[in-house]
């Protein structure tokens, strides 16, 4: 195990246990991993725990100071974000758009004690499909314009930024107007993505919530929980997801652990479809292996009944290297994904798209204003960013292909052992 991986595991372990023993690392380790802490989303919860526990000399004073500054700066940032959010909600309310907030501010206080403990860049809203046009018009009156509209029903709107968040930018400064993503489906899929059931009734299962004097609608706990699992699974189909998302699920479970009705209702939604149940079992086991939590009985049963031998093997052998990687991550999650495709042709198309992406390349900043994009400084950084993306695909493709040969042998061995066990138990 590398020093970097060991350090990151100790941070994750601390956030699940509050035990400081494993965090007594040299200051150089902290400095080397500070960007990872920021991008993974764990810097702010870590800062809040240090503030509560007062670890003293166990953590270098410079590290405690840097994390404390991030928490204070993010407080101001999120207060401004909340103002932008309130403007958007009021505009949608005035246009009689049925909507609710997903993720973001809806997670306070279930997952975080206050808004300062979670960093976000955009705002996510679930709306009914027939309200899409009215929602766009309402937000355009605030200065937004449609940047992207996908076949899946997702619409992304932006207000051009005068500044941009570069690859190494400090994440906690005062924000530009955040992009807004309108989601018309709970599970958004491309043509060759995994087919999951159509989820109905989510917007009807919403409730009024209030943060710092701002009222808005959010999903009720059971539906909210299922949405969080699907959000992680969506990112698992990509190359990287913030560890913060797993932390949120673990803290959500702790916050509602004794509310049996929530878990029974969530389990009913999950186990209504075999593929969905298997996907959620994988996510739940990843949560428990990362931030161990006392699972309610219905969730434990989902894992026990639906976690495949392939998923169990992947979590044991490859999940740490995927979970603890630096953004933009790696493609090791492709090893565990094939089991979810019932259409082999669609899987091959999807795999080819992931290994040889021919779509329009990622931009350094999709929300930057034209004047910003035309500046010399932006162009230089954007050129470097595109080069690093190309190198990422080459490197991660080679890593995946190398791992695939080993994976196929391990997978077949595990399946044979599983069959032998099943035959022996009959």
Secondary structure, 3 states (H helix, E strand, C coil): CCHHHHHHHHHHHHHHHCCCHHHCCCHHHHHHHHHHHHHHCHHHHHHHHHHHHCCHHHCCHHHHHHHHHHHHHHHHHHHHHHHHHHHHHHHHHHCCCCEEECCHHHHECCCECCHHHCCCCCEEEEECHHHHHHHHHHHHCCCCEEEEECCCCCEEEECCECCCCCCCCCCCCCCCCCCEEEECCCCCCCCCCCCCCCCCCCCCCEEEEEECCEEEEEECHHHHHHHHHHHHHHHHCCCCCCHHHHHHHHHHHHHCCCCHHHHHHHHHHHCCCHHHHHHHHHHHHHHHHHCCCCCCHHHHHHHHHHCCHHHHHHHHHCHHHHHCCCCCCCCCCHHHHHHHCCCHHHHHHHHHHHHCCCCCCCCCCCCECHHHHCCHHHHHHHHHHHHHHHHHHHHHHHHHHHHHHHHHHHHHHHHHHHHHHHHHHC
